Amino acid sequence: MPGMVLFGRRWAIASDDLVFPGFFELVVRVLWWIGILTLYLMHRGKLDCAGGALLSSYLIVLMILLAVVICTVSAIMCVSMRGTICNPGPRKSMSKLLYIRLALFFPEMVWASLGAAWVADGVQCDRTVVNGIIATVVVRTQIWCPVTLRRASPCFISNRTISGTTRSLPRWSATSQGAPSCRSRTTDYDLVGGDQLNCHFGSILHTTGLQYRDFIHVSFHDKVYELPFIVALDHRKESVVVAVRGTMSLQDILTDLSAESEVLDVECEVQDRLAHKGISQAARYVYRRLINDGILSQAFSIAPEYRLVIVGHSLGGGAAALLATMLRATYPQVRCYAFSPPRGLWSKALHEYSQSFIVSLVLGKDVIPRLSVTNLEDLKRRILRVVAQCNKPKYKILLHGLWYELFGGNPNFPTELDGGDQEVLTQPLLGEQSLLTRWSPAYSFSSDSPLDSSPKYPPLYPPGRIIHLQEEGASGRFGCCSAAQYSAKWSHEAEFSKILIGPKMLTDHMPDILMRALDSLVSDRAACVSCPAQGVSGVDVA
C-alpha cells in the first residue's frame, strides 16, 4: 500500500497496483508474439529475396525480445499478487523488476527504429511480411510501460401509515415519469424563483396529482441556507402540507457542509438544543417565510380544520424536522415525516423530544441517515483497522467487488476477521499503530496524529422515531432476478451509529428508489413488521 520508491522518489502507486495493468500488457504481448511467430513460420521459405536474411534476423531477435518482455511482465504480475495491502514485504523485489522492465524499452525502441529504416529503404520480399514489419513498428511505438508513475412492544406499522407517508412526499425534479407540462399560465398561487416555463411545477403536478387550486405557495428560490419549498392542501388527508426540497444544487451542498453546531432558537423545555448549523439556518429561513409572510395563515384560513404536515427528503428532511420543532409551539398537532434525513442533525435531548411528532424513514444501507462528523471519524478508524488486518491481496478484493457489481451475490468478502476474530476491530489504535509500523515504516503515526485525538465535534442524532425499510433477499444486476421485496420495522437510532459500506449505500438514498420500496411495501400485505425499539413509546403516525 505505501507508494513505491523509484529513482530516489516516492510515487503515488503501490506495488500491489500492477496486477491488472500487467495482465493487460501480458495479453497484448503474448498475442503479438504469437502473431510474429506465425508470420515467420508461414513465410520462412519466402525470405530468399533481397534483404531476406536481414528480415529473418530481425524477426528472430524481435521474438526473443518479446519473450524477455513477457517473462518480465509475468514476474511483475506474480510479485504484485503477493502479500496484502499492509504487508508489502513479499513484494520487495518489485522495484528491481520495474528497473529491468524500463531498461527493456531501450532495445525495443532501437529495434523498432531499425525496422522502420529497413522498411523505408524498400524491399522486394513478400508483401505480407513487409506489412507485418510495418505493423510491428506501429504497435511497438504505441505500447508503453504498464505502470503510469505519478506523485505521489409490538406495534404494527400499517399499510395506511406507509401509504399516508408515501402520499406526502412530492418529488422535486425537473423531469419525472411522463412529460411535464412546460407552459405559461396565469396562476392563483404565489410563485417565487425561476420556473419561467413552468417545467418544475408541471412535474410537481404530475407527481402529486393535485390541482392548481390546491397550492398556496411555491418557492424555487435557492441560495445558501435558503431552500425551495411548497405549501399545498391535501384534501384526501385533510392536511396543510409543507414540503422542503433536498440537496439538488451547489448552494444546497454548501448548506450541507456547514456542519458546525449552533444552539437552536426554539420554544421548548429542552436544555441541550445543539443542531446542525447549515440545516438550522435553512429551517429558520422557511420558518420566517411561513410566519412573517402569512403563508400558513392563508392556508388555514382556507382550511381551518386541517392539520399541519411537514415533509422533506435528505437535506429537506432535516430542515423539515427542525421546522416542525420551531412550529410546534404555534401548531401543537404538527406532524413531520422526514425521508432519509441526515444523522448529524441535533442533540440527543432534541432527538428524544421529537419522537412524539416526527417519523423518519430510512431505506437499507443509505449513507446519509448514518452520516455525521463523528461517524466519519469512526469510519476512518475502522477502515484503517480493516485494511491493517485484512489477509487478502488487493486484486482479489477488487475482483470480488467487480463480480458482485456485475452478477450480484454475496457482497461480503471473507477475511481472517470472520468469526471470533472480529474483536480485533475494537482494539485501540495503539495496537493498530504497532501493527502497521512492524509491517511497513510508511505507516508510522506521529504522537499528535489526528487519529489519536479526541473528537472536536459533539455527537448529533437523527430526528424522531425511525422506520427502517430493509430489502429481503439478494437481488442481482441487470434485472436477472425477481423484484426486490421489503420489510419495515421500528429501529433505534443506535442502529445508525456507524456508516455501512456497500454497493447500495448511495442508491438507497435516491428518492425514486425509496418511493419504489414504499410502493412495494404497501402492495405487499405480508410485509414483516417487528417491534419498536426498547424505550420508545407508541405513537400515532398515520
DOMAR-253579 format. One record per residue (C-alpha): residue number from 0; residue in one letter; x, y, z. Coordinates in pm, 1 decimal. Example, Ala and Ser with C-alpha at 12.3 -4.5 7.8 and 13.67 -1.06 7.14 Angstrom:
<recs>
[0; a; [1230.0; -450.0; 780.0]] [1; s; [1367.0; -106.0; 714.0]] 
</recs>
This chain:
<recs>
[0; m; [0.0; 0.0; 0.0]] [1; p; [279.5; 254.6; 58.7]] [2; g; [395.5; 423.3; -259.0]] [3; m; [691.7; 265.4; -434.7]] [4; v; [1030.0; 434.8; -429.1]] [5; l; [1194.6; 458.5; -772.4]] [6; f; [1473.5; 689.7; -886.8]] [7; g; [1504.3; 832.5; -536.8]] [8; r; [1143.8; 949.7; -503.0]] [9; r; [815.4; 803.9; -381.6]] [10; w; [540.9; 759.9; -640.2]] [11; a; [164.6; 762.7; -587.2]] [12; i; [127.1; 397.3; -681.3]] [13; a; [172.0; 88.4; -466.6]] [14; s; [349.4; -232.5; -556.5]] [15; d; [19.1; -425.4; -548.6]] [16; d; [-143.1; -196.8; -808.4]] [17; l; [30.4; -361.7; -1106.1]] [18; v; [-174.7; -681.4; -1137.4]] [19; f; [-437.0; -555.0; -1381.2]] [20; p; [-208.7; -327.1; -1589.7]] [21; g; [41.9; -612.0; -1607.6]] [22; f; [-227.4; -857.7; -1715.4]] [23; f; [-339.7; -624.2; -1993.1]] [24; e; [13.4; -582.1; -2128.4]] [25; l; [80.2; -953.4; -2093.4]] [26; v; [-221.4; -1041.0; -2309.1]] [27; v; [-116.4; -789.2; -2575.7]] [28; r; [244.6; -908.6; -2575.8]] [29; v; [153.4; -1278.3; -2595.6]] [30; l; [-84.8; -1218.9; -2885.7]] [31; w; [181.4; -1009.3; -3053.8]] [32; w; [445.0; -1280.5; -3004.4]] [33; i; [212.1; -1548.2; -3144.2]] [34; g; [140.3; -1330.0; -3447.1]] [35; i; [510.2; -1271.7; -3520.5]] [36; l; [587.8; -1642.6; -3476.4]] [37; t; [305.1; -1739.2; -3712.0]] [38; l; [423.8; -1483.6; -3966.9]] [39; y; [778.8; -1615.4; -3951.8]] [40; l; [683.9; -1984.0; -3980.7]] [41; m; [441.0; -1928.2; -4268.4]] [42; h; [678.4; -1715.0; -4476.2]] [43; r; [1015.6; -1857.0; -4377.3]] [44; g; [1061.4; -2012.6; -4721.8]] [45; k; [997.2; -1680.5; -4897.4]] [46; l; [1284.4; -1491.3; -4736.6]] [47; d; [1535.3; -1559.4; -5014.7]] [48; c; [1468.9; -1216.3; -5161.0]] [49; a; [1696.5; -915.2; -5141.1]] [50; g; [1731.8; -828.6; -4773.7]] [51; g; [1565.4; -1154.7; -4671.7]] [52; a; [1847.8; -1257.0; -4437.7]] [53; l; [1819.5; -925.1; -4257.5]] [54; l; [1443.7; -969.9; -4232.7]] [55; s; [1481.9; -1320.9; -4090.6]] [56; s; [1730.2; -1198.3; -3829.5]] [57; y; [1500.9; -907.8; -3744.2]] [58; l; [1204.1; -1136.3; -3676.4]] [59; i; [1410.2; -1380.5; -3467.4]] [60; v; [1555.4; -1103.6; -3249.4]] [61; l; [1208.5; -949.8; -3220.1]] [62; m; [1061.3; -1277.0; -3090.6]] [63; i; [1345.6; -1317.0; -2840.8]] [64; l; [1298.8; -959.2; -2720.3]] [65; l; [924.0; -1010.8; -2686.0]] [66; a; [982.0; -1332.8; -2491.1]] [67; v; [1207.2; -1148.3; -2245.2]] [68; v; [946.9; -873.5; -2202.7]] [69; i; [672.0; -1134.2; -2149.7]] [70; c; [877.5; -1305.6; -1879.8]] [71; t; [946.9; -972.7; -1708.5]] [72; v; [581.3; -865.3; -1714.6]] [73; s; [477.2; -1209.0; -1584.2]] [74; a; [722.7; -1171.0; -1296.6]] [75; i; [585.3; -823.1; -1219.6]] [76; m; [232.2; -964.8; -1211.9]] [77; c; [325.6; -1255.4; -986.8]] [78; v; [515.6; -1037.0; -741.6]] [79; s; [235.8; -777.7; -736.1]] [80; m; [-10.5; -1052.6; -636.2]] [81; r; [187.6; -1139.3; -323.8]] [82; g; [133.8; -1013.1; 28.6]] [83; t; [-153.6; -797.6; 146.1]] [84; i; [-240.1; -430.3; 136.7]] [85; c; [-43.7; -350.4; 452.0]] [86; n; [222.2; -617.7; 410.7]] [87; p; [441.9; -520.3; 113.5]] [88; g; [731.7; -735.8; 234.1]] [89; p; [677.0; -1019.4; -18.5]] [90; r; [684.4; -755.3; -294.0]] [91; k; [1020.6; -604.0; -204.8]] [92; s; [1171.8; -716.2; -537.9]] [93; m; [919.1; -509.9; -735.5]] [94; s; [1147.1; -208.0; -777.2]] [95; k; [1420.8; -421.8; -935.8]] [96; l; [1173.9; -576.6; -1178.5]] [97; l; [1048.1; -233.1; -1277.2]] [98; y; [1402.9; -116.1; -1341.6]] [99; i; [1450.9; -418.2; -1570.4]] [100; r; [1121.3; -351.4; -1746.2]] [101; l; [1210.9; 12.9; -1803.4]] [102; a; [1554.2; -85.8; -1932.6]] [103; l; [1392.6; -314.4; -2191.5]] [104; f; [1231.9; -12.8; -2353.1]] [105; f; [1567.2; 94.9; -2496.5]] [106; p; [1633.9; -217.7; -2708.2]] [107; e; [1268.9; -217.2; -2810.5]] [108; m; [1293.2; 138.4; -2938.4]] [109; v; [1624.1; 67.0; -3112.5]] [110; w; [1482.9; -240.6; -3283.1]] [111; a; [1168.9; -51.6; -3385.3]] [112; s; [1385.5; 221.0; -3538.5]] [113; l; [1585.7; -36.4; -3733.8]] [114; g; [1263.9; -190.6; -3861.7]] [115; a; [1137.3; 149.8; -3971.8]] [116; a; [1463.9; 224.1; -4152.4]] [117; w; [1463.6; -115.0; -4323.1]] [118; v; [1105.7; -72.2; -4447.1]] [119; a; [1182.8; 281.2; -4566.8]] [120; d; [1469.7; 154.6; -4786.6]] [121; g; [1228.2; -66.3; -4974.6]] [122; v; [1244.1; -443.4; -5013.6]] [123; q; [1149.9; -696.3; -5277.3]] [124; c; [1020.6; -963.1; -5035.6]] [125; d; [668.0; -1093.7; -4989.5]] [126; r; [432.7; -802.9; -4920.4]] [127; t; [266.1; -984.6; -4628.9]] [128; v; [596.9; -1000.0; -4443.7]] [129; v; [664.5; -633.2; -4509.8]] [130; n; [318.8; -537.0; -4381.1]] [131; g; [389.7; -743.8; -4070.3]] [132; i; [707.8; -545.2; -4010.4]] [133; i; [518.3; -217.0; -4050.8]] [134; a; [253.0; -334.0; -3803.5]] [135; t; [527.5; -435.4; -3560.9]] [136; v; [684.3; -90.5; -3572.1]] [137; v; [348.9; 84.5; -3527.9]] [138; v; [236.4; -137.4; -3239.2]] [139; r; [567.1; -107.6; -3057.9]] [140; t; [559.7; 270.0; -3067.0]] [141; q; [208.4; 264.1; -2915.8]] [142; i; [280.4; 30.0; -2623.3]] [143; w; [404.6; 193.7; -2308.8]] [144; c; [504.3; 77.1; -1968.2]] [145; p; [210.3; -92.0; -1789.4]] [146; v; [256.5; 143.7; -1499.2]] [147; t; [198.8; 518.2; -1510.8]] [148; l; [413.9; 652.4; -1230.5]] [149; r; [280.6; 960.8; -1058.2]] [150; r; [349.2; 1161.1; -748.0]] [151; a; [293.2; 1074.6; -503.9]] [152; s; [-4362.3; -357.1; 2236.2]] [153; p; [-4542.3; -496.2; 1939.2]] [154; c; [-4652.9; -207.9; 1727.2]] [155; f; [-4786.7; -263.5; 1378.8]] [156; i; [-4679.8; -32.0; 1100.1]] [157; s; [-4998.8; -42.1; 899.9]] [158; n; [-5035.6; -10.5; 525.3]] [159; r; [-5235.4; 302.6; 596.7]] [160; t; [-4937.9; 452.1; 778.6]] [161; i; [-4694.5; 375.6; 498.5]] [162; s; [-4931.2; 478.8; 221.2]] [163; g; [-5015.9; 801.3; 400.9]] [164; t; [-4648.9; 876.4; 441.7]] [165; t; [-4577.8; 793.1; 79.3]] [166; r; [-4856.4; 1019.0; -35.7]] [167; s; [-4695.3; 1313.5; 144.6]] [168; l; [-4364.7; 1301.6; -46.4]] [169; p; [-4355.2; 1515.2; -361.9]] [170; r; [-4060.7; 1465.3; -598.0]] [171; w; [-3865.5; 1778.6; -662.6]] [172; s; [-3703.7; 1729.7; -1000.3]] [173; a; [-3701.9; 1896.8; -1336.9]] [174; t; [-3825.1; 1581.1; -1506.3]] [175; s; [-4044.2; 1295.2; -1393.3]] [176; q; [-4205.2; 989.9; -1544.7]] [177; g; [-4411.6; 1119.6; -1828.7]] [178; a; [-4372.7; 1458.9; -1991.2]] [179; p; [-4419.5; 1751.5; -1751.7]] [180; s; [-4632.2; 2043.0; -1857.1]] [181; c; [-4396.3; 2321.2; -1967.2]] [182; r; [-4613.3; 2618.7; -2049.8]] [183; s; [-4701.9; 2962.2; -1929.6]] [184; r; [-5009.7; 3002.9; -1714.7]] [185; t; [-5168.6; 3272.2; -1506.5]] [186; t; [-5165.2; 3126.9; -1155.8]] [187; d; [-5363.3; 3191.9; -840.5]] [188; y; [-5080.5; 3075.4; -612.5]] [189; d; [-4760.5; 3254.7; -510.4]] [190; l; [-4466.6; 3153.9; -730.4]] [191; v; [-4117.2; 3259.0; -622.6]] [192; g; [-3795.5; 3183.9; -807.6]] [193; g; [-3707.3; 3074.9; -1158.3]] [194; d; [-3954.6; 2844.0; -1329.5]] [195; q; [-4043.5; 3054.7; -1630.1]] [196; l; [-4155.7; 2761.5; -1846.5]] [197; n; [-4349.4; 2600.8; -1561.6]] [198; c; [-4147.7; 2276.8; -1600.1]] [199; h; [-4066.8; 2222.4; -1231.6]] [200; f; [-4419.9; 2296.6; -1123.6]] [201; g; [-4554.8; 2077.3; -1402.6]] [202; s; [-4351.9; 1788.8; -1262.9]] [203; i; [-4493.7; 1851.9; -915.8]] [204; l; [-4848.0; 1847.9; -1053.3]] [205; h; [-4780.4; 1526.0; -1241.9]] [206; t; [-4625.7; 1353.3; -938.8]] [207; t; [-4870.4; 1459.0; -668.3]] [208; g; [-5191.4; 1455.1; -871.3]] [209; l; [-5301.2; 1781.2; -709.5]] [210; q; [-5475.3; 2067.7; -887.8]] [211; y; [-5353.4; 2423.7; -934.9]] [212; r; [-5601.3; 2549.8; -676.9]] [213; d; [-5452.7; 2317.7; -412.7]] [214; f; [-5122.0; 2508.5; -399.5]] [215; i; [-5087.4; 2804.1; -164.3]] [216; h; [-4722.4; 2892.4; -218.4]] [217; v; [-4447.3; 2759.1; -446.0]] [218; s; [-4089.3; 2878.8; -399.0]] [219; f; [-3799.2; 2781.1; -624.9]] [220; h; [-3571.3; 3039.7; -463.7]] [221; d; [-3241.0; 2861.2; -397.8]] [222; k; [-2942.1; 3008.5; -213.7]] [223; v; [-2707.5; 2900.9; 63.2]] [224; y; [-2919.5; 2848.0; 378.8]] [225; e; [-3235.8; 2914.2; 173.1]] [226; l; [-3419.4; 2608.4; 39.5]] [227; p; [-3707.0; 2580.6; -209.9]] [228; f; [-4038.6; 2466.4; -61.2]] [229; i; [-4408.8; 2441.2; -137.2]] [230; v; [-4726.2; 2477.6; 69.3]] [231; a; [-5027.5; 2284.8; -57.9]] [232; l; [-5362.1; 2146.1; 55.8]] [233; d; [-5401.1; 1767.8; 61.5]] [234; h; [-5777.9; 1725.3; 76.5]] [235; r; [-5764.0; 1345.5; 89.0]] [236; k; [-5558.1; 1353.1; 409.6]] [237; e; [-5710.0; 1683.2; 527.1]] [238; s; [-5366.1; 1833.7; 574.5]] [239; v; [-5178.3; 2151.0; 501.0]] [240; v; [-4853.8; 2011.3; 362.1]] [241; v; [-4521.2; 2195.3; 370.4]] [242; a; [-4265.2; 2012.4; 154.2]] [243; v; [-3898.3; 2116.0; 165.2]] [244; r; [-3666.1; 2020.0; -119.6]] [245; g; [-3346.3; 1825.7; -58.0]] [246; t; [-2996.7; 1866.5; -198.7]] [247; m; [-3007.5; 1949.7; -569.4]] [248; s; [-2768.5; 2240.4; -629.2]] [249; l; [-2424.3; 2366.2; -534.2]] [250; q; [-2584.7; 2605.8; -286.9]] [251; d; [-2754.5; 2310.9; -116.2]] [252; i; [-2421.1; 2128.3; -91.1]] [253; l; [-2267.5; 2430.1; 81.8]] [254; t; [-2559.2; 2425.6; 324.4]] [255; d; [-2491.4; 2055.6; 390.5]] [256; l; [-2123.0; 2121.1; 453.5]] [257; s; [-2188.3; 2384.6; 721.2]] [258; a; [-2158.7; 2109.5; 980.2]] [259; e; [-2075.4; 2320.1; 1284.8]] [260; s; [-2319.8; 2307.2; 1574.6]] [261; e; [-2524.4; 2602.3; 1694.6]] [262; v; [-2794.6; 2648.3; 1956.6]] [263; l; [-3141.6; 2607.7; 1807.4]] [264; d; [-3369.5; 2900.4; 1891.1]] [265; v; [-3690.7; 2715.7; 1971.2]] [266; e; [-3955.8; 2734.2; 2241.9]] [267; c; [-3934.8; 2403.8; 2427.3]] [268; e; [-3827.6; 2268.0; 2763.1]] [269; v; [-3513.5; 2101.7; 2623.5]] [270; q; [-3188.7; 2237.4; 2765.9]] [271; d; [-2937.1; 2095.1; 2517.1]] [272; r; [-3053.3; 2241.7; 2185.2]] [273; l; [-2748.7; 2199.4; 1960.5]] [274; a; [-2825.1; 2149.8; 1591.1]] [275; h; [-2651.2; 2136.6; 1253.0]] [276; k; [-2580.0; 2499.2; 1163.1]] [277; g; [-2649.5; 2484.2; 789.5]] [278; i; [-2976.8; 2292.3; 820.9]] [279; s; [-3083.8; 2505.6; 1117.3]] [280; q; [-3033.4; 2823.6; 915.5]] [281; a; [-3228.3; 2676.1; 622.7]] [282; a; [-3517.1; 2577.5; 850.9]] [283; r; [-3513.7; 2925.5; 1004.7]] [284; y; [-3545.7; 3077.6; 656.0]] [285; v; [-3852.9; 2865.2; 573.1]] [286; y; [-3999.6; 2943.9; 916.8]] [287; r; [-3969.4; 3318.0; 857.6]] [288; r; [-4134.3; 3286.0; 518.2]] [289; l; [-4422.7; 3080.0; 655.5]] [290; i; [-4491.2; 3303.0; 956.2]] [291; n; [-4381.1; 3654.0; 859.5]] [292; d; [-4527.3; 3635.3; 508.2]] [293; g; [-4853.0; 3487.8; 637.0]] [294; i; [-4835.1; 3178.7; 415.9]] [295; l; [-4959.2; 2937.0; 682.7]] [296; s; [-5225.3; 3182.6; 794.9]] [297; q; [-5353.6; 3196.2; 438.5]] [298; a; [-5360.0; 2816.1; 414.5]] [299; f; [-5551.0; 2768.8; 739.5]] [300; s; [-5792.7; 3047.0; 650.9]] [301; i; [-5895.5; 2828.2; 356.1]] [302; a; [-5899.8; 2500.3; 552.6]] [303; p; [-5907.8; 2580.4; 926.3]] [304; e; [-5991.2; 2221.2; 1025.7]] [305; y; [-5685.8; 2072.8; 853.8]] [306; r; [-5372.1; 1967.4; 1040.2]] [307; l; [-5016.7; 2070.5; 956.6]] [308; v; [-4783.3; 1811.3; 799.8]] [309; i; [-4421.2; 1886.2; 709.3]] [310; v; [-4221.0; 1656.3; 481.0]] [311; g; [-3880.3; 1656.0; 315.2]] [312; h; [-3610.6; 1430.9; 174.6]] [313; s; [-3240.5; 1428.4; 265.5]] [314; l; [-3139.1; 1787.1; 343.7]] [315; g; [-3507.5; 1876.2; 315.5]] [316; g; [-3590.5; 1603.0; 567.1]] [317; g; [-3353.6; 1752.4; 823.1]] [318; a; [-3488.5; 2101.5; 758.7]] [319; a; [-3846.2; 1970.0; 786.2]] [320; a; [-3770.6; 1817.8; 1128.1]] [321; l; [-3620.6; 2142.6; 1258.2]] [322; l; [-3906.8; 2341.6; 1106.7]] [323; a; [-4165.8; 2118.9; 1276.1]] [324; t; [-3990.7; 2173.6; 1609.0]] [325; m; [-3997.2; 2550.9; 1557.5]] [326; l; [-4367.5; 2547.9; 1464.8]] [327; r; [-4481.9; 2313.2; 1740.1]] [328; a; [-4541.2; 2593.2; 1989.4]] [329; t; [-4788.5; 2753.8; 1746.9]] [330; y; [-4925.3; 2432.7; 1591.9]] [331; p; [-4918.7; 2161.8; 1863.1]] [332; q; [-5069.3; 1899.4; 1629.1]] [333; v; [-4791.9; 1932.4; 1371.2]] [334; r; [-4653.9; 1609.0; 1225.7]] [335; c; [-4330.0; 1564.8; 1034.3]] [336; y; [-4222.0; 1284.3; 801.3]] [337; a; [-3850.3; 1301.4; 726.0]] [338; f; [-3738.2; 1079.5; 438.4]] [339; s; [-3371.6; 975.8; 456.9]] [340; p; [-3270.8; 1265.5; 685.9]] [341; p; [-2906.1; 1315.8; 787.5]] [342; r; [-2799.9; 1162.7; 1115.7]] [343; g; [-2593.1; 1459.0; 1231.6]] [344; l; [-2894.7; 1685.6; 1284.6]] [345; w; [-2929.7; 1771.1; 1652.9]] [346; s; [-2856.5; 1677.8; 2012.7]] [347; k; [-2968.7; 1367.1; 2198.5]] [348; a; [-3218.5; 1571.2; 2400.9]] [349; l; [-3386.3; 1708.4; 2087.5]] [350; h; [-3387.4; 1359.6; 1935.6]] [351; e; [-3583.8; 1227.2; 2232.7]] [352; y; [-3810.5; 1533.4; 2239.4]] [353; s; [-3903.8; 1490.6; 1872.2]] [354; q; [-4017.9; 1128.0; 1895.3]] [355; s; [-4377.5; 1225.9; 1969.6]] [356; f; [-4432.8; 1414.8; 1643.1]] [357; i; [-4157.1; 1321.2; 1393.3]] [358; v; [-4113.4; 996.3; 1199.0]] [359; s; [-3806.9; 927.9; 984.8]] [360; l; [-3790.6; 668.9; 707.3]] [361; v; [-3459.8; 508.5; 611.7]] [362; l; [-3402.9; 261.3; 329.5]] [363; g; [-3144.1; -15.2; 354.6]] [364; k; [-2783.3; 95.9; 391.1]] [365; d; [-2848.2; 457.2; 294.3]] [366; v; [-2535.3; 650.4; 392.9]] [367; i; [-2699.2; 988.5; 466.9]] [368; p; [-2902.9; 877.8; 774.2]] [369; r; [-2573.6; 744.2; 910.0]] [370; l; [-2364.9; 1044.9; 812.8]] [371; s; [-2220.5; 1278.2; 1074.2]] [372; v; [-1879.6; 1420.1; 1154.8]] [373; t; [-1826.5; 1176.1; 1441.2]] [374; n; [-1935.6; 882.6; 1224.1]] [375; l; [-1689.1; 987.2; 954.1]] [376; e; [-1408.7; 987.4; 1209.4]] [377; d; [-1520.7; 644.3; 1326.2]] [378; l; [-1527.5; 519.8; 965.5]] [379; k; [-1172.1; 640.9; 912.0]] [380; r; [-1053.3; 443.2; 1213.2]] [381; r; [-1244.9; 130.6; 1111.4]] [382; i; [-1109.9; 138.9; 756.3]] [383; l; [-754.0; 159.2; 886.4]] [384; r; [-814.8; -134.7; 1119.1]] [385; v; [-976.8; -347.0; 848.8]] [386; v; [-702.1; -268.9; 599.2]] [387; a; [-434.7; -347.8; 856.1]] [388; q; [-590.9; -682.9; 947.8]] [389; c; [-711.9; -795.3; 603.0]] [390; n; [-530.1; -1106.6; 481.6]] [391; k; [-646.7; -1084.8; 119.3]] [392; p; [-447.1; -919.1; -160.3]] [393; k; [-590.4; -610.3; -322.6]] [394; y; [-658.8; -767.6; -662.3]] [395; k; [-883.6; -1036.7; -508.2]] [396; i; [-1086.9; -774.4; -325.7]] [397; l; [-1131.3; -575.3; -647.4]] [398; l; [-1227.5; -884.7; -847.6]] [399; h; [-1483.9; -984.0; -585.1]] [400; g; [-1636.4; -636.5; -591.9]] [401; l; [-1647.5; -637.0; -972.5]] [402; w; [-1817.8; -978.0; -975.7]] [403; y; [-2082.0; -858.1; -730.5]] [404; e; [-2142.2; -538.9; -927.4]] [405; l; [-2196.5; -735.0; -1249.8]] [406; f; [-2371.1; -1050.8; -1132.0]] [407; g; [-2487.7; -986.3; -774.3]] [408; g; [-2446.6; -1241.7; -499.1]] [409; n; [-2297.8; -1205.7; -154.3]] [410; p; [-2125.9; -866.4; -112.6]] [411; n; [-1936.7; -976.6; 198.3]] [412; f; [-1581.4; -1085.6; 125.9]] [413; p; [-1442.7; -1335.9; 379.2]] [414; t; [-1121.4; -1244.6; 555.4]] [415; e; [-941.3; -1371.6; 861.0]] [416; l; [-1157.9; -1132.1; 1066.7]] [417; d; [-1463.2; -1355.1; 1020.5]] [418; g; [-1597.1; -1528.2; 1327.5]] [419; g; [-1419.0; -1488.3; 1657.0]] [420; d; [-1151.8; -1250.3; 1527.5]] [421; q; [-1393.5; -960.8; 1489.2]] [422; e; [-1290.6; -827.3; 1830.8]] [423; v; [-962.8; -718.7; 1672.4]] [424; l; [-1151.7; -430.8; 1512.8]] [425; t; [-1243.0; -296.9; 1856.2]] [426; q; [-884.0; -268.4; 1974.2]] [427; p; [-747.7; 84.3; 2027.8]] [428; l; [-541.0; 249.7; 1761.2]] [429; l; [-218.1; 190.8; 1954.3]] [430; g; [-240.4; -176.1; 1861.0]] [431; e; [-301.6; -76.2; 1501.6]] [432; q; [-6.4; 160.2; 1511.0]] [433; s; [234.8; -110.1; 1626.0]] [434; l; [95.8; -348.7; 1365.6]] [435; l; [139.6; -105.4; 1079.7]] [436; t; [479.8; 6.8; 1198.4]] [437; r; [600.6; -352.6; 1212.1]] [438; w; [482.8; -425.6; 860.6]] [439; s; [575.2; -101.1; 689.3]] [440; p; [762.7; 209.9; 809.5]] [441; a; [542.1; 416.1; 580.8]] [442; y; [252.4; 364.5; 822.0]] [443; s; [404.9; 504.2; 1138.3]] [444; f; [189.3; 759.5; 1318.3]] [445; s; [319.2; 1062.7; 1499.3]] [446; s; [222.5; 1126.5; 1857.8]] [447; d; [-0.8; 1413.8; 1754.1]] [448; s; [-182.2; 1212.8; 1486.6]] [449; p; [-543.2; 1321.3; 1441.0]] [450; l; [-642.4; 955.4; 1472.6]] [451; d; [-547.9; 964.5; 1840.2]] [452; s; [-710.2; 1298.5; 1916.8]] [453; s; [-1048.2; 1331.5; 2081.4]] [454; p; [-1345.1; 1427.3; 1860.7]] [455; k; [-1377.8; 1802.3; 1807.4]] [456; y; [-1749.8; 1788.7; 1729.6]] [457; p; [-2031.6; 1687.8; 1966.3]] [458; p; [-2230.3; 1379.0; 1864.0]] [459; l; [-2554.2; 1459.8; 1681.6]] [460; y; [-2856.5; 1236.6; 1625.8]] [461; p; [-3134.9; 1180.4; 1369.1]] [462; p; [-3486.2; 1320.7; 1410.1]] [463; g; [-3779.4; 1138.8; 1570.7]] [464; r; [-3866.5; 772.0; 1559.4]] [465; i; [-3719.5; 572.6; 1274.0]] [466; i; [-3886.6; 328.1; 1036.2]] [467; h; [-3621.3; 117.1; 867.9]] [468; l; [-3709.9; -36.7; 530.7]] [469; q; [-3494.5; -339.9; 456.6]] [470; e; [-3463.7; -544.4; 140.6]] [471; e; [-3537.2; -913.2; 184.9]] [472; g; [-3307.4; -1143.1; -9.6]] [473; a; [-3031.3; -1056.6; -255.3]] [474; s; [-3114.4; -901.4; -588.5]] [475; g; [-2890.0; -941.3; -889.3]] [476; r; [-2783.8; -697.4; -1156.3]] [477; f; [-2942.2; -612.3; -1490.8]] [478; g; [-3282.6; -741.5; -1383.7]] [479; c; [-3169.3; -1103.6; -1381.8]] [480; c; [-3353.7; -1171.9; -1057.0]] [481; s; [-3704.7; -1107.1; -932.2]] [482; a; [-3812.7; -769.1; -799.2]] [483; a; [-3691.9; -685.5; -451.2]] [484; q; [-3922.7; -729.9; -152.6]] [485; y; [-3906.7; -504.5; 152.4]] [486; s; [-3997.6; -522.7; 518.5]] [487; a; [-4043.6; -239.2; 768.4]] [488; k; [-3959.2; -217.5; 1136.2]] [489; w; [-3914.9; 41.2; 1407.1]] [490; s; [-3544.5; 91.8; 1474.9]] [491; h; [-3339.0; 259.2; 1744.4]] [492; e; [-3104.7; 539.8; 1648.1]] [493; a; [-2808.6; 331.1; 1767.4]] [494; e; [-2858.0; 105.7; 1464.3]] [495; f; [-2747.3; 400.8; 1250.7]] [496; s; [-2442.5; 495.1; 1455.1]] [497; k; [-2197.6; 352.8; 1200.0]] [498; i; [-2157.4; 412.6; 827.7]] [499; l; [-2206.8; 88.5; 635.5]] [500; i; [-2001.2; 37.7; 321.2]] [501; g; [-2190.1; -138.6; 44.1]] [502; p; [-2285.3; -114.6; -323.4]] [503; k; [-2626.5; 35.0; -236.7]] [504; m; [-2515.6; 291.8; 19.0]] [505; l; [-2575.0; 571.3; -235.6]] [506; t; [-2858.8; 431.3; -447.7]] [507; d; [-3070.5; 361.6; -138.0]] [508; h; [-3074.2; 737.7; -79.9]] [509; m; [-3232.7; 823.1; -414.9]] [510; p; [-3596.3; 937.7; -375.2]] [511; d; [-3722.7; 725.1; -665.2]] [512; i; [-3569.4; 411.8; -509.9]] [513; l; [-3726.4; 499.8; -174.6]] [514; m; [-4065.0; 557.7; -338.5]] [515; r; [-4038.0; 223.7; -517.4]] [516; a; [-3963.8; 48.5; -188.5]] [517; l; [-4260.3; 217.7; -19.0]] [518; d; [-4492.6; 126.2; -305.6]] [519; s; [-4371.4; -233.5; -290.2]] [520; l; [-4426.2; -244.2; 84.7]] [521; v; [-4777.0; -101.0; 59.7]] [522; s; [-4875.6; -352.3; -207.7]] [523; d; [-4734.0; -644.6; -11.7]] [524; r; [-4988.3; -734.0; 258.3]] [525; a; [-4749.3; -985.6; 409.8]] [526; a; [-4482.5; -726.4; 491.8]] [527; c; [-4286.2; -825.3; 800.2]] [528; v; [-4321.5; -586.3; 1091.5]] [529; s; [-4123.5; -611.5; 1412.6]] [530; c; [-4133.6; -445.0; 1750.0]] [531; p; [-4031.5; -85.7; 1814.3]] [532; a; [-3703.3; -11.5; 1979.1]] [533; q; [-3691.7; -57.0; 2352.2]] [534; g; [-3785.2; 251.5; 2544.2]] [535; v; [-3981.2; 410.8; 2259.3]] [536; s; [-4348.2; 458.5; 2334.1]] [537; g; [-4621.0; 402.7; 2079.7]] [538; v; [-4741.5; 699.5; 1881.0]] [539; d; [-4994.7; 753.4; 1607.2]] [540; v; [-4800.4; 834.9; 1292.5]] [541; a; [-5083.0; 791.8; 1044.9]] 
</recs>
